[in-house]
Amino acid sequence: MVAVTKHSSEAALNESEFETMLDAALSLHEPFDAECAFVLVAAGRLGMRAGEIAHIREDWVDWEREVINVPRYEPCDKGEDGGVCGYCVKAAEQACEYDEDLTMDEALDQRWNPKTSNSARAIPFDWDEDVKRYVEAFFQEFDRYESSRASVNRRVDRVLEEAGYPQNKTYPHALRATSATYLAYEGVSAIALQSMFGWQDLETARKYLRLSGGATQDALNDAFE
């Protein structure tokens, strides 16, 4: 039997499931609890990609404006002896495959960078007091995310285990879909979603607005008051 791969939007958590995951993260030992909770919130409420979470530093955070600024470029020193990490090496290899004029050394010099040009963006975190608290709690313990890109998946898996959910319940990119679904349901516009998530295509944002059903539900409630 051939396994069917779910689209990330199909693996998005509902609000109750996400809150259960957060509660499970906070039940873990310190400071691992703050790290796991931050991974969940960064992906599942702020829509950050796993690679962005893995490379975040406190200097990305504008505490006065309360936004996380995902840069167009960040030198990667997360690998062995302060070199480029394995995730960025793979990204450099892929870049060389698509551009025959690009050398591996040149590709490595460009790492880390976000997925697309639109991915360099400002992500507000002041719109929810709980979200703000989790961001602050993480940076009270750490000045950056110290572990690897693969560890982002492991943190999610550990919280799933603690919450009593199966390991295939969700994953980092599905948490990003969780955020998009949640914000679409709350009435965030397509243009605002596109900006926050760094999507190149506005239709991606519109898809989440359709999937959320929020506009339809509001229209029905207004019609049948």
C-alpha positions in Angstrom: 0.0 0.0 0.0 1.4 3.4 -1.0 1.5 6.0 1.8 -0.3 9.2 1.0 1.5 12.3 2.0 -0.7 15.0 3.5 -0.4 18.6 2.5 0.7 20.7 5.5 -2.7 22.4 5.6 -4.3 19.0 6.2 -2.0 18.4 9.2 -2.7 21.8 10.8 -3.7 21.7 14.4 -6.9 23.2 15.7 -6.8 25.7 18.6 -7.5 23.1 21.3 -4.8 20.8 19.9 -2.2 23.6 19.7 -3.0 24.7 23.3 -2.5 21.0 24.4 0.9 21.0 22.7 1.9 24.3 24.5 0.8 22.9 27.9 2.9 19.8 27.2 5.9 21.9 26.3 5.7 23.8 29.5 5.6 20.6 31.5 9.1 19.7 30.4 12.2 20.6 32.4 13.8 24.0 32.4 15.1 25.6 30.2 14.0 23.0 27.6 10.4 24.0 28.2 11.1 27.6 27.0 12.9 26.3 23.9 10.1 23.9 23.0 7.4 26.4 23.6 9.2 28.9 21.5 9.5 26.5 18.6 5.8 25.9 18.8 4.9 29.6 19.0 7.4 30.7 16.4 6.0 28.2 13.9 2.4 27.7 15.0 1.5 31.4 15.8 4.1 33.5 14.0 4.4 31.3 10.9 8.2 31.0 10.9 9.9 28.3 8.9 12.0 25.7 10.7 15.2 27.0 9.0 14.4 30.5 10.2 13.8 29.2 13.8 17.1 27.3 13.7 19.1 30.4 12.8 17.3 33.0 14.8 19.4 35.3 17.1 18.2 37.9 19.5 19.6 40.6 17.3 16.7 39.7 14.9 14.3 41.0 17.5 13.3 44.7 17.6 12.1 44.9 21.2 10.9 48.4 20.8 8.7 47.7 17.8 8.0 44.1 19.0 8.8 42.5 15.7 11.1 39.7 14.6 13.1 40.8 11.5 14.0 37.8 9.3 17.2 39.1 7.5 18.1 38.6 3.9 21.4 37.1 5.0 22.9 35.8 8.2 26.4 34.2 8.4 26.0 30.6 9.5 28.3 29.4 12.3 26.2 26.5 13.6 28.3 23.7 12.1 31.4 21.9 13.4 34.1 24.3 14.7 31.9 27.3 14.0 31.5 26.4 10.3 28.4 26.2 8.1 25.8 23.8 9.4 24.6 20.7 7.6 21.3 22.3 6.7 23.0 25.2 5.0 25.5 22.9 3.2 22.6 21.0 1.7 21.0 24.3 0.6 24.3 25.4 -1.0 24.5 22.1 -2.9 21.0 22.6 -4.2 21.8 26.1 -5.2 24.8 24.9 -7.2 22.6 22.3 -8.9 20.3 25.0 -10.2 23.1 27.5 -11.1 26.1 25.9 -13.0 28.0 29.2 -12.7 27.9 29.1 -8.9 30.7 27.4 -7.0 30.2 25.6 -3.7 32.4 28.1 -1.9 30.3 31.0 -3.3 27.1 29.2 -2.3 28.4 28.6 1.2 29.3 32.3 1.5 25.6 33.1 1.0 24.4 31.0 3.9 22.3 31.3 5.9 19.6 33.1 3.8 15.8 32.7 3.8 13.9 30.5 1.3 12.9 33.4 -1.1 13.4 37.1 -1.3 9.9 37.6 0.1 10.9 35.6 3.2 13.0 38.5 4.5 10.3 40.2 6.5 9.2 41.7 9.7 7.0 39.5 11.9 5.0 41.3 14.6 4.6 39.5 17.9 2.8 42.2 19.9 -0.7 41.2 18.8 -1.1 38.5 21.4 0.1 38.7 25.0 0.8 34.9 25.3 2.8 35.0 22.1 4.8 37.9 23.3 5.4 36.2 26.7 6.8 33.0 25.0 9.1 35.1 22.8 10.3 37.0 25.8 10.7 33.8 27.9 12.9 32.2 25.2 15.3 35.2 25.0 15.5 35.5 28.7 17.2 32.0 28.6 19.0 32.1 25.3 20.6 34.7 23.0 19.9 32.5 20.0 18.6 29.1 19.0 21.7 27.0 19.6 20.7 23.7 18.1 20.5 22.4 14.5 17.7 22.6 12.0 16.9 18.9 12.6 16.5 19.6 16.3 13.5 21.8 15.5 11.7 18.6 14.3 13.0 16.7 17.4 11.5 19.4 19.7 8.1 19.1 18.1 8.3 15.3 18.3 9.2 15.5 22.0 6.2 17.7 22.7 3.9 15.4 20.7 5.1 12.5 22.9 4.5 14.5 26.1 1.1 15.5 24.9 0.2 11.9 24.1 -0.2 12.6 20.3 1.1 10.3 17.6 4.4 11.3 16.0 2.7 12.0 12.7 0.1 14.4 14.2 2.1 17.4 13.1 5.5 18.7 12.1 7.2 22.1 11.8 5.8 23.0 8.4 2.3 21.9 9.4 2.7 24.2 12.5 3.2 27.0 10.0 0.0 26.0 8.3 -1.6 26.0 11.8 -0.6 29.6 12.2 -1.9 30.6 8.7 -5.2 28.8 9.4 -5.6 30.4 12.8 -4.9 33.9 11.6 -7.1 33.5 8.5 -10.0 32.4 10.8 -9.4 35.5 13.0 -9.9 37.7 9.9 -6.4 38.6 8.9 -6.4 39.8 5.3 -4.8 37.9 2.4 -2.2 40.7 1.9 -1.3 40.8 5.6 -0.9 37.0 5.6 1.3 37.1 2.5 3.5 39.7 4.1 3.7 37.9 7.5 4.5 34.5 6.0 6.7 35.7 3.2 4.8 34.0 0.4 5.5 35.0 -3.2 2.0 34.2 -4.4 -1.0 36.0 -2.9 -3.1 33.0 -3.9 -1.5 30.9 -1.1 -2.9 33.4 1.4 -6.3 33.3 -0.2 -6.3 29.5 0.0 -6.0 29.7 3.8 -8.8 32.2 3.9 -11.0 29.8 2.0 -10.0 26.8 4.1 -10.6 28.6 7.4 -14.3 29.2 6.7 -14.2 32.2 8.9 -15.8 34.6 6.4 -18.5 32.1 5.6 -19.3 31.5 9.2 -19.4 35.3 9.9 -21.8 35.8 6.9 -24.1 33.0 8.1 -24.1 34.3 11.7 -25.0 37.8 10.4 -27.7 36.4 8.1 -29.4 34.4 10.8 -29.2 36.7 13.8 
